[in-house]
Amino acid sequence: MTLKKKKVIMDFAINILASGIVTIVLQIFIYPFFGRILDINQYGILLTSMGIVNVIASSLGNSLNNVRLLKNSNYKTLGDFNILLLYSSLFSLIISGLIAYILFDMTIFDCILFALLTSICLIRQYLVVTYRLILDFKKLLVNNIYICVGYFVGLLLSYFSGNWIISFLVGELFGVLHCIRKSDLIKEPLLKTIHFQDTYKSYFHLIISILFGQAMLYMDRFIILPFLGSEMVSVYTVASFAGKTLGILALPISSVLLSYYTKNDFVFTKRKLYLIFSSIMLASAVSLIAIQIICPFMLTILYPKIYKLAIPYLLYANIGSVLNIASNVLQPAIMKVSKTKYQVYIQVFFTVIFLLCTLLLLKDYGLYAICISIIISNILKIALMMVIGIKSLSYKEAMNG
């Protein structure tokens, strides 16, 4: 095995470990802790609220992260990115505070905490690009360890204060402070360069794309809460627990893939795209079997109050989650070979199919409708991604003669 291949494998392993630490802490300790001390309705509201935090923070922060990665080689003079970060952070403060006040009827103090949580999470998701730019995933692992320590410190504060927001806020704050200490990104000038319009355009396209993707990741909560109630949010979240946990662990795979795809010495071909697709589908099938075996044992321990209500939905919820993971891991390849606008088209298509299926099925099938709609929309999304990827590569091959 060549030194380069060993480094790629090591980067995957470290990045998965980095994400895995945060995932384990959240899914095994933090969320189950609140699942025990809150009633099922309050816990449903917590889950929906955190869905909104993740949608806003990922749409703005992770998009800026990806744009920095894609456009960084264009910049001889630093600028643009901190301007976009500042605007995005201010927007997230306002919109998340309003959502907390209007939708969840939080107190003014909780609205402020909720808005701060969203913005700090956004900033952290951008700043970690510093480790991706230099392919130093060991530092990302250290950063995530700091976040986990912050979650536990925050959990103690939440326990004594009775406020669940504090646990997540302190965790994200630990991560941001560590990034600031180890990175110079935050010190870059608030300066517009000649690349601003091009970077902003790509950023906007990715925001729309990731916004749809993240919204769909938590759309089950956003639809279930008003139509079926907060109790069913808790039931569905527990039913899809294993699949969505695996999805969080799979995100670093996408991150490493995009990091390597953007290097100048990586050349995409249709054969490589087919190989990536086949590998993803095989891994998805194996993962689903493993999840179905492990799920019953794990959920009875972590969610004893909710598990029995979730049993009928386990298989369908996990199939939907695994298919969603497959589309997310495939996405960096499509992002590399096609124009960024196609990411928007894919996510709009996916959202429309999901909403249509849900509206048609929800009245008669209840929570099953959410599961079935996610399965159908993800199958069609993956098919569309492959069509766009193949056509984009065919066009490039024709242009290159």
ChimeraX attribute file (.defattr): number of C-alpha atoms within 10 A of each C-alpha:
attribute: neighborCount
match mode: 1-to-1
recipient: residues
	/A:1	5
	/A:2	6
	/A:3	7
	/A:4	9
	/A:5	10
	/A:6	11
	/A:7	12
	/A:8	15
	/A:9	11
	/A:10	14
	/A:11	20
	/A:12	19
	/A:13	15
	/A:14	19
	/A:15	25
	/A:16	21
	/A:17	19
	/A:18	22
	/A:19	20
	/A:20	21
	/A:21	16
	/A:22	22
	/A:23	20
	/A:24	15
	/A:25	18
	/A:26	18
	/A:27	16
	/A:28	16
	/A:29	16
	/A:30	20
	/A:31	17
	/A:32	20
	/A:33	16
	/A:34	19
	/A:35	22
	/A:36	15
	/A:37	12
	/A:38	14
	/A:39	13
	/A:40	20
	/A:41	15
	/A:42	16
	/A:43	21
	/A:44	24
	/A:45	19
	/A:46	21
	/A:47	21
	/A:48	25
	/A:49	21
	/A:50	17
	/A:51	20
	/A:52	21
	/A:53	21
	/A:54	22
	/A:55	24
	/A:56	28
	/A:57	28
	/A:58	26
	/A:59	26
	/A:60	30
	/A:61	29
	/A:62	25
	/A:63	25
	/A:64	30
	/A:65	25
	/A:66	21
	/A:67	23
	/A:68	22
	/A:69	18
	/A:70	20
	/A:71	14
	/A:72	14
	/A:73	10
	/A:74	11
	/A:75	13
	/A:76	8
	/A:77	12
	/A:78	16
	/A:79	19
	/A:80	22
	/A:81	26
	/A:82	20
	/A:83	16
	/A:84	19
	/A:85	22
	/A:86	14
	/A:87	11
	/A:88	20
	/A:89	23
	/A:90	12
	/A:91	16
	/A:92	23
	/A:93	21
	/A:94	15
	/A:95	14
	/A:96	25
	/A:97	21
	/A:98	18
	/A:99	17
	/A:100	21
	/A:101	17
	/A:102	11
	/A:103	9
	/A:104	14
	/A:105	12
	/A:106	16
	/A:107	11
	/A:108	12
	/A:109	8
	/A:110	18
	/A:111	23
	/A:112	18
	/A:113	19
	/A:114	26
	/A:115	25
	/A:116	22
	/A:117	27
	/A:118	27
	/A:119	28
	/A:120	24
	/A:121	26
	/A:122	30
	/A:123	27
	/A:124	25
	/A:125	22
	/A:126	27
	/A:127	25
	/A:128	25
	/A:129	25
	/A:130	21
	/A:131	18
	/A:132	21
	/A:133	15
	/A:134	9
	/A:135	17
	/A:136	14
	/A:137	24
	/A:138	16
	/A:139	19
	/A:140	23
	/A:141	21
	/A:142	14
	/A:143	22
	/A:144	25
	/A:145	20
	/A:146	21
	/A:147	26
	/A:148	25
	/A:149	17
	/A:150	20
	/A:151	27
	/A:152	19
	/A:153	17
	/A:154	23
	/A:155	26
	/A:156	13
	/A:157	17
	/A:158	19
	/A:159	15
	/A:160	9
	/A:161	10
	/A:162	12
	/A:163	14
	/A:164	19
	/A:165	21
	/A:166	23
	/A:167	21
	/A:168	25
	/A:169	24
	/A:170	24
	/A:171	26
	/A:172	28
	/A:173	21
	/A:174	22
	/A:175	27
	/A:176	24
	/A:177	16
	/A:178	18
	/A:179	25
	/A:180	15
	/A:181	9
	/A:182	14
	/A:183	15
	/A:184	11
	/A:185	18
	/A:186	16
	/A:187	9
	/A:188	13
	/A:189	14
	/A:190	16
	/A:191	13
	/A:192	16
	/A:193	15
	/A:194	11
	/A:195	14
	/A:196	16
	/A:197	12
	/A:198	11
	/A:199	22
	/A:200	16
	/A:201	14
	/A:202	20
	/A:203	24
	/A:204	20
	/A:205	21
	/A:206	25
	/A:207	23
	/A:208	20
	/A:209	23
	/A:210	22
	/A:211	23
	/A:212	23
	/A:213	25
	/A:214	20
	/A:215	22
	/A:216	20
	/A:217	20
	/A:218	19
	/A:219	22
	/A:220	22
	/A:221	27
	/A:222	19
	/A:223	17
	/A:224	22
	/A:225	19
	/A:226	10
	/A:227	13
	/A:228	14
	/A:229	15
	/A:230	22
	/A:231	18
	/A:232	22
	/A:233	27
	/A:234	29
	/A:235	23
	/A:236	25
	/A:237	21
	/A:238	26
	/A:239	27
	/A:240	23
	/A:241	21
	/A:242	25
	/A:243	28
	/A:244	22
	/A:245	17
	/A:246	19
	/A:247	21
	/A:248	17
	/A:249	22
	/A:250	19
	/A:251	18
	/A:252	22
	/A:253	21
	/A:254	19
	/A:255	19
	/A:256	20
	/A:257	20
	/A:258	22
	/A:259	19
	/A:260	15
	/A:261	19
	/A:262	18
	/A:263	12
	/A:264	7
	/A:265	8
	/A:266	9
	/A:267	10
	/A:268	13
	/A:269	16
	/A:270	16
	/A:271	10
	/A:272	12
	/A:273	19
	/A:274	14
	/A:275	11
	/A:276	14
	/A:277	19
	/A:278	12
	/A:279	12
	/A:280	17
	/A:281	16
	/A:282	11
	/A:283	13
	/A:284	19
	/A:285	13
	/A:286	10
	/A:287	16
	/A:288	20
	/A:289	13
	/A:290	12
	/A:291	20
	/A:292	16
	/A:293	10
	/A:294	11
	/A:295	20
	/A:296	16
	/A:297	10
	/A:298	16
	/A:299	21
	/A:300	13
	/A:301	12
	/A:302	19
	/A:303	20
	/A:304	13
	/A:305	15
	/A:306	22
	/A:307	20
	/A:308	15
	/A:309	14
	/A:310	19
	/A:311	16
	/A:312	13
	/A:313	17
	/A:314	22
	/A:315	19
	/A:316	18
	/A:317	27
	/A:318	26
	/A:319	25
	/A:320	25
	/A:321	26
	/A:322	26
	/A:323	25
	/A:324	26
	/A:325	25
	/A:326	23
	/A:327	21
	/A:328	18
	/A:329	22
	/A:330	22
	/A:331	20
	/A:332	21
	/A:333	23
	/A:334	23
	/A:335	20
	/A:336	17
	/A:337	21
	/A:338	19
	/A:339	15
	/A:340	18
	/A:341	16
	/A:342	18
	/A:343	24
	/A:344	21
	/A:345	16
	/A:346	20
	/A:347	22
	/A:348	18
	/A:349	16
	/A:350	23
	/A:351	21
	/A:352	12
	/A:353	18
	/A:354	22
	/A:355	18
	/A:356	12
	/A:357	18
	/A:358	23
	/A:359	13
	/A:360	12
	/A:361	17
	/A:362	18
	/A:363	11
	/A:364	10
	/A:365	13
	/A:366	15
	/A:367	23
	/A:368	17
	/A:369	21
	/A:370	26
	/A:371	24
	/A:372	19
	/A:373	22
	/A:374	28
	/A:375	22
	/A:376	16
	/A:377	23
	/A:378	24
	/A:379	16
	/A:380	14
	/A:381	22
	/A:382	21
	/A:383	13
	/A:384	16
	/A:385	23
	/A:386	19
	/A:387	12
	/A:388	19
	/A:389	25
	/A:390	20
	/A:391	15
	/A:392	18
	/A:393	18
	/A:394	14
	/A:395	13
	/A:396	14
	/A:397	12
	/A:398	9
	/A:399	8
	/A:400	7
	/A:401	6
